[in-house]
Protein backbone atom coordinates (compact mmCIF):
# COMPACT_ATOMS: atom_id res chain seq x y z
CA UNK A 1 0.00 0.00 0.00
CA UNK A 2 1.45 3.36 -0.94
CA UNK A 3 1.96 6.35 1.27
CA UNK A 4 -0.70 8.25 -0.70
CA UNK A 5 -3.29 5.59 0.09
CA UNK A 6 -2.38 5.76 3.78
CA UNK A 7 -2.72 9.54 3.75
CA UNK A 8 -6.08 9.21 1.99
CA UNK A 9 -7.30 6.82 4.70
CA UNK A 10 -6.11 9.20 7.39
CA UNK A 11 -7.68 12.23 5.71
CA UNK A 12 -10.88 10.29 5.40
CA UNK A 13 -10.79 9.79 9.17
CA UNK A 14 -9.73 13.31 10.07
CA UNK A 15 -11.03 15.29 7.14
CA UNK A 16 -13.51 18.13 6.89
CA UNK A 17 -15.88 16.60 9.43
CA UNK A 18 -13.33 17.20 12.21
CA UNK A 19 -12.74 13.58 13.11
CA UNK A 20 -16.35 12.44 13.01
CA UNK A 21 -15.54 9.33 10.97
CA UNK A 22 -16.07 5.91 12.46
CA UNK A 23 -13.53 3.10 12.42
CA UNK A 24 -15.36 1.41 9.55
CA UNK A 25 -14.90 4.55 7.46
CA UNK A 26 -11.17 4.67 8.20
CA UNK A 27 -10.35 1.04 7.45
CA UNK A 28 -12.65 -0.27 4.75
CA UNK A 29 -10.91 -3.63 4.60
CA UNK A 30 -9.28 -5.81 7.23
CA UNK A 31 -5.53 -6.12 7.47
CA UNK A 32 -4.66 -2.70 6.16
CA UNK A 33 -2.43 -2.00 9.18
CA UNK A 34 -0.37 -5.12 8.49
CA UNK A 35 0.32 -3.88 4.95
CA UNK A 36 1.80 -0.59 6.08
CA UNK A 37 5.55 -0.70 5.75
CA UNK A 38 8.03 0.45 8.36
CA UNK A 39 8.73 3.67 6.47
CA UNK A 40 5.07 4.64 6.81
CA UNK A 41 5.03 4.18 10.58
CA UNK A 42 4.07 7.83 11.20
CA UNK A 43 1.01 7.47 8.99
CA UNK A 44 0.17 4.17 10.67
CA UNK A 45 0.41 5.82 14.06
CA UNK A 46 -1.91 8.62 12.92
CA UNK A 47 -4.42 6.08 11.59
CA UNK A 48 -4.31 4.14 14.85
CA UNK A 49 -4.81 7.39 16.77
CA UNK A 50 -7.76 8.22 14.52
CA UNK A 51 -9.29 4.85 15.34
CA UNK A 52 -9.22 5.57 19.07
CA UNK A 53 -12.40 7.56 19.09
CA UNK A 54 -15.43 7.77 21.25
CA UNK A 55 -18.72 8.60 19.55
CA UNK A 56 -21.49 10.14 21.62
CA UNK A 57 -24.85 11.07 20.22
CA UNK A 58 -26.99 13.78 21.70
CA UNK A 59 -30.50 14.66 20.78
CA UNK A 60 -32.80 17.38 21.89
CA UNK A 61 -36.54 17.15 21.77
CA UNK A 62 -39.35 15.00 23.02
CA UNK A 63 -38.47 11.94 20.93
CA UNK A 64 -35.21 10.07 20.40
CA UNK A 65 -34.00 9.63 16.82
CA UNK A 66 -35.55 6.79 14.78
CA UNK A 67 -32.50 4.54 15.17
CA UNK A 68 -32.77 4.73 18.94
CA UNK A 69 -36.54 4.10 18.84
CA UNK A 70 -35.83 0.97 16.78
CA UNK A 71 -33.36 -0.19 19.43
CA UNK A 72 -35.99 0.35 22.16
CA UNK A 73 -38.46 -1.67 20.09
CA UNK A 74 -35.91 -4.52 19.90
CA UNK A 75 -35.56 -4.50 23.70
CA UNK A 76 -39.29 -4.74 24.31
CA UNK A 77 -41.95 -4.82 21.58
CA UNK A 78 -44.31 -1.86 21.88
CA UNK A 79 -41.82 0.25 23.84
CA UNK A 80 -41.26 2.71 20.98
CA UNK A 81 -45.02 3.25 20.70
CA UNK A 82 -45.23 3.90 24.44
CA UNK A 83 -42.42 6.46 24.17
CA UNK A 84 -44.22 8.23 21.31
CA UNK A 85 -47.51 8.24 23.25
CA UNK A 86 -45.72 9.60 26.32
CA UNK A 87 -44.25 12.43 24.22
CA UNK A 88 -47.70 13.18 22.75
CA UNK A 89 -49.26 13.32 26.23
CA UNK A 90 -46.48 15.62 27.42
CA UNK A 91 -47.01 17.89 24.43
CA UNK A 92 -50.79 18.05 25.03
CA UNK A 93 -50.14 18.89 28.69
CA UNK A 94 -47.64 21.60 27.75
CA UNK A 95 -50.09 23.11 25.24
CA UNK A 96 -52.88 23.20 27.84
CA UNK A 97 -50.55 24.89 30.35
CA UNK A 98 -49.49 27.46 27.77
CA UNK A 99 -53.12 28.11 26.87
CA UNK A 100 -53.93 28.61 30.57
CA UNK A 101 -51.02 31.03 31.00
CA UNK A 102 -52.04 33.01 27.90
CA UNK A 103 -55.66 33.22 29.07
CA UNK A 104 -54.57 34.37 32.54
CA UNK A 105 -52.19 36.96 31.09
CA UNK A 106 -54.94 38.29 28.82
CA UNK A 107 -57.35 38.58 31.76
CA UNK A 108 -54.72 40.35 33.86
CA UNK A 109 -54.00 42.69 30.97
CA UNK A 110 -57.69 43.59 30.61
CA UNK A 111 -58.00 44.22 34.35
CA UNK A 112 -54.87 46.38 34.28
CA UNK A 113 -56.18 48.35 31.31
CA UNK A 114 -59.51 48.92 33.04
CA UNK A 115 -58.02 50.14 36.31
CA UNK A 116 -55.27 52.13 34.60
CA UNK A 117 -57.81 53.78 32.32
CA UNK A 118 -60.09 54.53 35.26
CA UNK A 119 -57.27 56.13 37.24
CA UNK A 120 -56.21 58.10 34.15
CA UNK A 121 -59.73 59.37 33.53
CA UNK A 122 -60.08 60.36 37.20
CA UNK A 123 -56.73 62.22 37.00
CA UNK A 124 -57.68 64.07 33.82
CA UNK A 125 -61.18 64.85 35.16
CA UNK A 126 -59.72 66.11 38.44
CA UNK A 127 -57.24 68.33 36.64
CA UNK A 128 -60.00 69.76 34.42
CA UNK A 129 -62.11 70.44 37.52
CA UNK A 130 -59.15 72.29 39.07
CA UNK A 131 -58.75 74.38 35.91
CA UNK A 132 -62.52 75.12 35.90
CA UNK A 133 -62.37 76.23 39.54
CA UNK A 134 -59.64 78.73 38.71
CA UNK A 135 -56.61 76.75 39.88
CA UNK A 136 -55.03 76.89 36.44
CA UNK A 137 -51.44 76.07 37.40
CA UNK A 138 -52.42 73.21 39.69
CA UNK A 139 -54.92 71.86 37.15
CA UNK A 140 -52.48 71.95 34.23
CA UNK A 141 -49.76 70.39 36.40
CA UNK A 142 -52.12 67.57 37.38
CA UNK A 143 -53.19 67.12 33.73
CA UNK A 144 -49.59 66.92 32.52
CA UNK A 145 -48.71 64.49 35.32
CA UNK A 146 -51.72 62.26 34.58
CA UNK A 147 -51.05 62.21 30.82
CA UNK A 148 -47.30 61.62 31.33
CA UNK A 149 -48.06 58.68 33.63
CA UNK A 150 -50.48 57.14 31.12
CA UNK A 151 -48.05 57.59 28.22
CA UNK A 152 -45.15 56.19 30.29
CA UNK A 153 -47.12 53.08 31.26
CA UNK A 154 -48.21 52.58 27.64
CA UNK A 155 -44.65 52.90 26.30
CA UNK A 156 -43.29 50.53 28.97
CA UNK A 157 -45.93 47.92 28.09
CA UNK A 158 -45.18 48.31 24.38
CA UNK A 159 -41.45 47.85 25.01
CA UNK A 160 -42.01 44.72 27.13
CA UNK A 161 -44.31 43.28 24.46
CA UNK A 162 -41.66 43.85 21.77
CA UNK A 163 -39.02 42.16 23.94
CA UNK A 164 -41.30 39.16 24.48
CA UNK A 165 -42.00 38.83 20.75
CA UNK A 166 -38.30 39.10 19.93
CA UNK A 167 -37.43 36.53 22.60
CA UNK A 168 -39.91 34.05 21.11
CA UNK A 169 -38.62 34.67 17.58
CA UNK A 170 -35.01 34.02 18.59
CA UNK A 171 -35.84 30.90 20.63
CA UNK A 172 -34.53 27.60 19.19
CA UNK A 173 -37.14 24.87 19.17
CA UNK A 174 -35.63 22.49 16.65
CA UNK A 175 -35.04 18.83 17.34
CA UNK A 176 -31.34 18.95 16.73
CA UNK A 177 -29.17 15.85 16.69
CA UNK A 178 -25.42 15.95 16.59
CA UNK A 179 -22.46 13.72 17.29
CA UNK A 180 -19.47 14.43 19.48
CA UNK A 181 -16.33 12.51 18.63
CA UNK A 182 -13.40 12.55 21.03
CA UNK A 183 -9.99 11.01 20.95
CA UNK A 184 -9.03 8.45 23.55
CA UNK A 185 -6.60 10.78 25.32
CA UNK A 186 -9.09 13.67 25.53
CA UNK A 187 -11.04 14.16 28.72
CA UNK A 188 -14.48 12.56 28.67
CA UNK A 189 -17.41 14.28 30.44
N, C-alpha and C positions, 0 to 999 in steps of 0.2 A: 504494500500500500504506500502510495507516495505521500510526501509531506503536504502537498496541496489538498489531498483527500482528507488528511488528518485535520488540517486547518479548517476545511469546509465543515467537518463534523463538529469541531469545536465552535465555529461561528454559528452553526445551527443551534447549538446548545446555549450560547451566550450572545446571540444576535440582538436584533432590534427589540425583541420582547423582554429585554433586561433579565435574561436567565429564567424565563418562565417555561422553558422546554422540559419535558419529562425524559426520563432515562431512555424510554423507547424511541424518542425522537433523536436522541444523541447517537445511539448505537442501533442502527436498523437491523444488523445481523450479528449473530453470536460470533465470538472469537476475534473480533476486530482488535482488541487490545493485544492479543498474542501475536498479531501480524505487524505490530508497530516495531520497527527496528530500534536498536540502541541509540542511533543518532537522533531519533525523534522522541527521545525520552521527555523533553520539555513539553511537547505537544501531548504526549500520553498523560503526563502529570496534570495538565490543564483539563484534559477530557475526564480524567478520574475525579478531579475536583468538581467539575461541572456535574458529575453524576451524584455527588453527595449533596442532594437537595432535599428540602422538606417542602411539601406542597400543602398549603392550608387554604381552604375555601371558606369564604365568608358570604353570607347573603343577608339582605335586609328586606324586610317585608313580612307579611303574615304567613306566607307559604314558602317552604323550601323549594329549591330548584327541582325540576322533573326527575333528574337522575336520583336525587336523594329520596323523593317520594317513591320511586320504583324500588329502592333499597328497603324502605320501610314496608312496602307491600310484600317483599320477599320474606321479611322477618315474620310478619303476621298478616295473613290475607284480610283485607278490609281496613287496615290501619291507615293507608293513604286517604281513603274516603273519610275516615273519622277526622283526620287532620284537616282536610278541606272543609268539612262541616264545622269543625271547631273555629276555623278562621272566618267562615261565613257568619257564625253566631257572634263572634267578637266584633266583626264589622257592623252587623246590625245593631249591636249594643252601643258601639261608638257613635253610629249615626243618630241613634235615639238620644244619646247624651248631648251631642252637638246641637240637635234640634231643640232640646230643652234649654240649653244655654242661650241659644239665639233667641228663643221666645222670651226668656227671662230678661235678657239684655234689651230687647225691644220694649217690653213692658216698663222696665226701669227708665228707659230713654223717654217714653211717653210721659211718665209721671214727672220726670225731671223737667221736660219741656213745659208741662202744665204749670208746675209750681214756679219755675223760672219766669215763665210768661206772666203769671199772676203777680209775682213780686215786681217785675218790670213795669207792668201796667199801673200798679199801685204807686211805684216811685215816680213815674211820669205824671200820673194824675195828681199826686201830692205836690209835685213841683209846679204844675199848672195852677193849682189852687193857690199856692204861695204867690205866684206871679199875679193872679187875679186879685189877691188881697193887698197887693201893693208891695210885697216883699220881693222886688224884682231880682236883686242880686242873689238872695237866698234861693229863690225859685229856679233861676237859671243855673245856679251851681248844682242844685239837686237834680235838675234835668240832665245836665252834662254828666254828672256822676252816674245816674241811672242808665243813660244811654251807653256810656263808656263801659259800665259793668256788663250790660247785655252784649255789646259787641265783643268784649274780651272773652266772655264765656263762649260765644258762638265761634270765634276764631280758634280758641283752644280745642273745642270739640271737633272742628274741621281738621285741625292739625293732627289730632289723635286718630281720627278716622283715616286720614291719608297714610299715617304710619302703619296702622293695622292692615290696610289694603296692600301696602308695599311689602310688609312682612310676610303676608300670605302668598304674594306673587313670587318672592324670592325663596320660599320654603321648598325643600327638595323632598318629593314624595315618591320618587321612583323606586322600583324594586331592583336595586343594583346588586350585581354579583361580580366579585372579582377574586383573583387568586393572589396569594402572597407566596413567593418562593424564596427560601432562605438557604444559604450555604450551611454546611454542617458546623463550621466553626463560628458562625454568627450566633448571637444570643437569641434564644427562643423565648417568647412571652407566654 
